Amino acid sequence: METLGYLIDGFGVALAPENLMFALMGAFLGTLIGALPGLGPANGVAILIPLAFTLGLKPETALIMLTAVYAGAMYGGRISSILLNIPGDEPAMMTCLDGYPMAQKGKAAEALAISAVASFMGSLIATVGLILLAPILADFALTFGPAEYFALFLLAFATLGGITGKNPMKTVVAACIGLMIATVGIDSTGVQRYTFGVLELFEGVDFIIAIVGLFAISELLFFIEDRAGKGHKTITVNKLKLSWKDIKAIMPTSFRGGVLGFVAGVLPGAGASLGSFISYTLEKKVLGSKGHFGEGDPRGVAAPEAGNNGASSGALVPMLTLGVPGSGTTAVLLALLISLNITPGPLMFTQHADIVWGVIAALLIGNFLLLLLNIPMVGLFVKLLSVPPMFLLPIVTMVAFVGIYSISNTTFDLYFMVAFGVGGYFLRKLEIPLVPVILGLLLGPEMEKNLRHAMDISDGDWTILWGSGLAIGLWAFAIIGLILPYIVGPILRKRMQAKTAASHTTPGD
């Protein structure tokens, strides 16, 4: 009953006219960002964080808007998958398998509508799971001491690459780069580290500058290099002919996909890509010869969409309750919270209950808004796919630069942002992931603080770090998380690539 009371209070926050307006705006922009191939939710949220600061939004409004962007981008990823056979982001890769064949058969509108309903179902199931699980996990996390938190942060780094990550060692390198950047500034004892006498570095590196640089600016550089201003060809979408019978047929699939996706989102190292893959694979096995997977089966569209949207909401559970992001996008949202002087974790549910439950309520409302946006307005998003990046680039660049300048009113931050952007560009060229860099930067100070605290308590005895059953369990999971990608990762990646390669024909940009 206590949870229900908090949720009702959350609806009071979410239904405030200002918050509702920004939730709608976030859902629209998120869908647009998700529809554009290559951008994805993490880049979308990173690009729009400066906008939140420029507009001077309240913490709850900023978080509601950017969470809506996150949810919208997960919805939007399916549009380019179905119409262009190009995944809007990695989790939408499995949607190409049956979505594109449906579009080739003249059923593009049906595929888009079915995927929107499945996305809604997956996200709704996961949001209900978030409401039920988050308070329990937050209460459990209150028993954590500094040693347990240190082990938890290690677990976060160990599972960061996920079992679908390409190269676990590159993930470790990226995390180390992030931890090194986190040491810049004045430490807790008052000692300067790696400041080189530069006054602006005394307080350390600003998370937002690093994130906008690494994600937004590096993405701009890739746009310039790869697409050179070209747009996608205009796509014709047929008139929608969808009956209640068609929707009822995908409901069991969407339910199973949503549950599996939620579990994948909550589990460290799994994520939306694995959620969509498992949902698709399981559905194929459940239906067997009854299905026509790979040939344009509607259930082959519904399963991965429900899975990846379920995972996106599931990834919010560890971020809100433990302060450990469950995905790349939640790492960016974590940076926003820290920048707003809000400490994510179990105490957030008591100290900032209005923000937490406001965001959860906004997710529920956002799901309905996204469903209403994505079915009648899909034609608009399709037309926007054909807009050349040469028109979009200046807008994105302006938002990033104005937003960063508005935070500190210093040109030093702009130079720093561009430097991070160039660094991010070269890291991506070397196939070194950017999310671990951000996570190292975010979790580094807390990790160091908890290590110092544990050492002070034990008078320098290192055994305190594995002195409790819970700490030992977290260490064990961390070790498994490091080893598992080397065993399971190559098998899963081969299967995913084999499935997509079988139906994928790359169209001209």
Backbone hydrogen bonds, N-H to C=O, Kabsch-Sander energy under -0.5 kcal/mol:
donor,donor_aa,acceptor,acceptor_aa,energy
5,G,1,M,-2.2
6,Y,2,E,-2.2
7,L,3,T,-2.4
8,I,4,L,-2.3
9,D,5,G,-2.0
10,G,6,Y,-2.2
11,F,7,L,-2.1
12,G,8,I,-1.5
13,V,9,D,-1.4
14,A,10,G,-2.9
15,L,11,F,-2.6
16,A,13,V,-1.2
20,L,16,A,-2.8
21,M,17,P,-2.2
22,F,18,E,-2.1
23,A,19,N,-2.0
24,L,20,L,-2.1
25,M,21,M,-2.2
26,G,22,F,-2.6
27,A,23,A,-2.3
28,F,24,L,-2.2
29,L,25,M,-2.7
30,G,26,G,-2.7
31,T,27,A,-2.0
32,L,28,F,-2.1
33,I,29,L,-2.7
34,G,30,G,-2.9
35,A,31,T,-1.9
36,L,32,L,-1.1
38,G,87,P,-0.5
38,G,88,G,-0.9
39,L,36,L,-1.5
40,G,33,I,-0.6
40,G,36,L,-0.6
43,N,39,L,-0.7
44,G,40,G,-2.1
45,V,41,P,-2.8
46,A,42,A,-2.2
47,I,43,N,-2.6
48,L,44,G,-1.7
49,I,45,V,-1.2
52,A,48,L,-1.4
52,A,49,I,-0.5
53,F,49,I,-1.5
54,T,50,P,-2.7
55,L,51,L,-2.4
56,G,53,F,-0.7
57,L,52,A,-2.0
62,A,58,K,-2.9
63,L,59,P,-2.4
64,I,60,E,-2.2
65,M,61,T,-2.6
66,L,62,A,-2.3
67,T,63,L,-2.2
68,A,64,I,-2.0
69,V,65,M,-1.8
70,Y,66,L,-2.1
71,A,67,T,-2.5
72,G,68,A,-2.7
73,A,69,V,-2.6
74,M,70,Y,-1.6
75,Y,71,A,-1.6
76,G,72,G,-2.9
77,G,73,A,-1.6
78,R,75,Y,-1.3
79,I,76,G,-1.7
80,S,76,G,-0.7
81,S,77,G,-0.9
82,I,78,R,-2.5
83,L,79,I,-2.4
84,L,80,S,-2.1
85,N,80,S,-0.7
85,N,81,S,-0.7
86,I,80,S,-1.8
88,G,77,G,-1.6
92,A,89,D,-0.9
93,M,90,E,-2.1
94,M,91,P,-0.7
95,T,92,A,-0.7
96,C,92,A,-0.7
96,C,93,M,-0.9
97,L,94,M,-0.9
98,D,95,T,-0.6
99,G,95,T,-2.3
100,Y,96,C,-1.2
102,M,98,D,-1.6
103,A,99,G,-1.9
104,Q,100,Y,-2.3
105,K,101,P,-1.3
106,G,103,A,-1.5
107,K,102,M,-2.6
111,A,107,K,-2.4
112,L,108,A,-2.5
113,A,109,A,-2.3
114,I,110,E,-2.9
115,S,111,A,-2.3
116,A,112,L,-1.7
117,V,113,A,-2.2
118,A,114,I,-2.6
119,S,115,S,-2.4
120,F,116,A,-2.2
121,M,117,V,-2.5
122,G,118,A,-2.8
123,S,119,S,-2.5
124,L,120,F,-2.5
125,I,121,M,-2.6
126,A,122,G,-2.0
127,T,123,S,-2.2
128,V,124,L,-2.1
129,G,125,I,-2.1
130,L,126,A,-2.4
131,I,127,T,-2.2
132,L,128,V,-2.0
133,L,129,G,-2.9
134,A,130,L,-2.2
136,I,132,L,-0.5
137,L,133,L,-2.5
138,A,134,A,-2.5
139,D,135,P,-2.2
140,F,136,I,-2.0
141,A,137,L,-2.2
142,L,138,A,-0.8
142,L,139,D,-0.6
143,T,140,F,-1.6
144,F,141,A,-1.6
149,Y,145,G,-2.3
150,F,146,P,-2.1
151,A,147,A,-2.0
152,L,148,E,-2.3
153,F,149,Y,-2.3
154,L,150,F,-1.9
155,L,151,A,-2.2
156,A,152,L,-2.1
157,F,153,F,-2.0
158,A,154,L,-2.7
159,T,155,L,-2.1
160,L,157,F,-0.8
162,G,159,T,-0.7
163,I,269,G,-1.5
165,G,162,G,-1.3
170,K,167,N,-0.5
171,T,167,N,-1.4
172,V,168,P,-1.8
173,V,169,M,-2.3
174,A,170,K,-2.4
175,A,171,T,-2.4
176,C,172,V,-2.3
177,I,173,V,-2.1
178,G,174,A,-2.2
179,L,175,A,-2.4
180,M,176,C,-2.3
181,I,177,I,-2.2
182,A,178,G,-1.8
183,T,179,L,-0.7
183,T,180,M,-0.8
184,V,181,I,-1.4
185,G,193,R,-2.4
186,I,202,F,-2.2
187,D,185,G,-0.5
187,D,191,V,-2.5
190,G,187,D,-1.8
193,R,185,G,-1.8
198,V,195,T,-2.3
199,L,197,G,-0.6
201,L,198,V,-1.6
202,F,199,L,-1.6
204,G,201,L,-1.6
210,A,206,D,-2.0
211,I,207,F,-2.8
212,V,208,I,-2.8
213,G,209,I,-2.3
214,L,210,A,-3.0
215,F,211,I,-2.7
216,A,211,I,-0.6
216,A,212,V,-0.6
217,I,212,V,-2.0
218,S,213,G,-1.4
219,E,215,F,-1.8
220,L,216,A,-2.0
221,L,217,I,-2.0
222,F,218,S,-1.9
223,F,219,E,-2.4
224,I,220,L,-2.3
225,E,221,L,-2.0
226,D,222,F,-3.4
227,R,223,F,-1.8
228,A,223,F,-1.2
230,K,227,R,-2.6
232,H,385,L,-1.2
237,V,235,I,-0.5
247,I,243,S,-1.5
248,K,244,W,-2.8
249,A,245,K,-1.7
250,I,246,D,-0.8
250,I,247,I,-0.8
251,M,247,I,-0.6
251,M,248,K,-0.7
254,S,250,I,-2.7
255,F,251,M,-2.4
256,R,252,P,-2.4
257,G,253,T,-2.6
258,G,254,S,-2.5
259,V,255,F,-2.1
260,L,256,R,-2.4
261,G,257,G,-2.6
262,F,258,G,-2.2
263,V,259,V,-2.1
264,A,260,L,-2.3
265,G,261,G,-2.2
266,V,262,F,-2.1
267,L,263,V,-2.3
270,A,267,L,-1.4
271,G,264,A,-2.0
271,G,267,L,-0.5
274,L,270,A,-0.6
275,G,271,G,-2.0
276,S,272,A,-2.7
277,F,273,S,-1.9
278,I,274,L,-2.9
279,S,275,G,-2.0
280,Y,276,S,-2.0
281,T,277,F,-2.6
282,L,278,I,-2.9
283,E,279,S,-2.0
284,K,280,Y,-2.0
285,K,281,T,-1.8
286,V,282,L,-2.8
287,L,283,E,-2.4
288,G,284,K,-1.8
290,K,287,L,-2.2
291,G,288,G,-1.2
295,E,292,H,-1.8
300,G,297,D,-1.2
301,V,297,D,-0.6
301,V,298,P,-0.9
302,A,298,P,-2.2
303,A,299,R,-2.3
305,E,301,V,-1.3
306,A,302,A,-2.6
307,G,303,A,-2.1
308,N,304,P,-2.8
309,N,305,E,-1.9
310,G,306,A,-1.9
311,A,307,G,-2.0
312,S,308,N,-1.5
313,S,309,N,-1.4
314,G,310,G,-2.0
315,A,311,A,-2.1
316,L,313,S,-1.1
317,V,314,G,-1.5
319,M,315,A,-0.9
320,L,316,L,-2.6
321,T,317,V,-2.3
322,L,318,P,-1.9
323,G,318,P,-0.8
323,G,319,M,-0.8
324,V,318,P,-1.8
326,G,315,A,-1.0
331,A,327,S,-1.4
332,V,328,G,-1.4
333,L,329,T,-2.1
334,L,330,T,-2.1
335,A,331,A,-1.7
336,L,332,V,-1.6
337,L,333,L,-2.1
338,I,334,L,-2.3
339,S,335,A,-2.3
340,L,336,L,-1.5
341,N,338,I,-1.7
342,I,337,L,-2.6
343,T,341,N,-0.5
345,G,320,L,-1.4
348,M,345,G,-1.3
349,F,346,P,-1.1
350,T,347,L,-1.3
351,Q,347,L,-3.3
352,H,348,M,-1.8
353,A,350,T,-0.5
355,I,352,H,-0.5
356,V,352,H,-2.2
357,W,353,A,-2.5
358,G,354,D,-1.3
359,V,355,I,-2.3
360,I,356,V,-2.1
361,A,357,W,-2.4
362,A,358,G,-2.1
363,L,359,V,-1.9
364,L,360,I,-1.6
365,I,361,A,-2.3
366,G,362,A,-3.3
367,N,363,L,-1.8
368,F,364,L,-1.1
369,L,365,I,-2.2
370,L,366,G,-2.9
371,L,367,N,-1.9
372,L,368,F,-2.2
373,L,369,L,-2.1
374,N,370,L,-3.0
375,I,371,L,-1.4
377,M,373,L,-1.5
378,V,375,I,-0.7
380,L,377,M,-0.8
381,F,377,M,-1.5
382,V,378,V,-2.2
383,K,379,G,-2.0
384,L,380,L,-2.0
385,L,381,F,-1.0
385,L,382,V,-0.6
386,S,382,V,-0.5
386,S,383,K,-1.2
387,V,384,L,-1.3
391,F,388,P,-2.1
392,L,388,P,-0.8
393,L,389,P,-3.4
395,I,391,F,-0.5
396,V,392,L,-2.2
397,T,393,L,-2.7
398,M,394,P,-2.4
399,V,395,I,-2.4
400,A,396,V,-2.3
401,F,397,T,-2.6
402,V,398,M,-2.8
403,G,399,V,-2.1
404,I,400,A,-2.2
405,Y,401,F,-2.3
406,S,402,V,-2.1
407,I,403,G,-0.9
407,I,404,I,-0.6
408,S,404,I,-1.1
409,N,405,Y,-2.8
413,D,410,T,-0.6
414,L,410,T,-0.7
415,Y,411,T,-2.1
416,F,412,F,-2.5
417,M,413,D,-2.5
418,V,414,L,-2.3
419,A,415,Y,-2.3
420,F,416,F,-2.4
421,G,417,M,-2.2
422,V,418,V,-2.5
423,G,419,A,-2.5
424,G,420,F,-3.1
425,Y,421,G,-2.0
426,F,422,V,-2.0
427,L,423,G,-2.3
428,R,424,G,-2.3
429,K,425,Y,-1.7
430,L,426,F,-1.7
431,E,428,R,-1.2
432,I,427,L,-3.1
438,I,434,L,-1.8
439,L,435,V,-2.8
440,G,436,P,-2.6
441,L,437,V,-2.0
442,L,438,I,-2.4
443,L,439,L,-3.3
444,G,440,G,-1.6
447,M,443,L,-3.0
448,E,444,G,-2.6
449,K,445,P,-2.5
450,N,446,E,-2.5
451,L,447,M,-2.0
452,R,448,E,-2.6
453,H,449,K,-2.4
454,A,450,N,-2.4
455,M,451,L,-2.3
456,D,452,R,-2.3
457,I,453,H,-2.2
458,S,454,A,-2.1
459,D,455,M,-0.6
459,D,456,D,-0.5
460,G,455,M,-2.9
462,W,460,G,-0.7
464,I,461,D,-1.4
465,L,462,W,-1.8
466,W,463,T,-1.5
467,G,464,I,-1.4
472,I,468,S,-2.4
473,G,469,G,-2.2
474,L,470,L,-2.2
475,W,471,A,-2.5
476,A,472,I,-2.5
477,F,473,G,-2.3
478,A,474,L,-2.2
479,I,475,W,-2.3
480,I,476,A,-2.4
481,G,477,F,-2.8
482,L,478,A,-1.4
483,I,479,I,-2.0
484,L,480,I,-3.4
486,Y,483,I,-1.3
487,I,483,I,-0.8
487,I,484,L,-0.9
488,V,484,L,-2.8
489,G,484,L,-0.9
491,I,487,I,-0.5
492,L,488,V,-2.5
493,R,489,G,-2.8
494,K,490,P,-2.1
495,R,491,I,-2.0
496,M,492,L,-2.6
497,Q,493,R,-2.8
498,A,494,K,-2.6
499,K,495,R,-2.3
500,T,496,M,-2.3
501,A,497,Q,-2.9
502,A,498,A,-1.5
503,S,499,K,-0.7
503,S,500,T,-0.6
504,H,500,T,-1.6
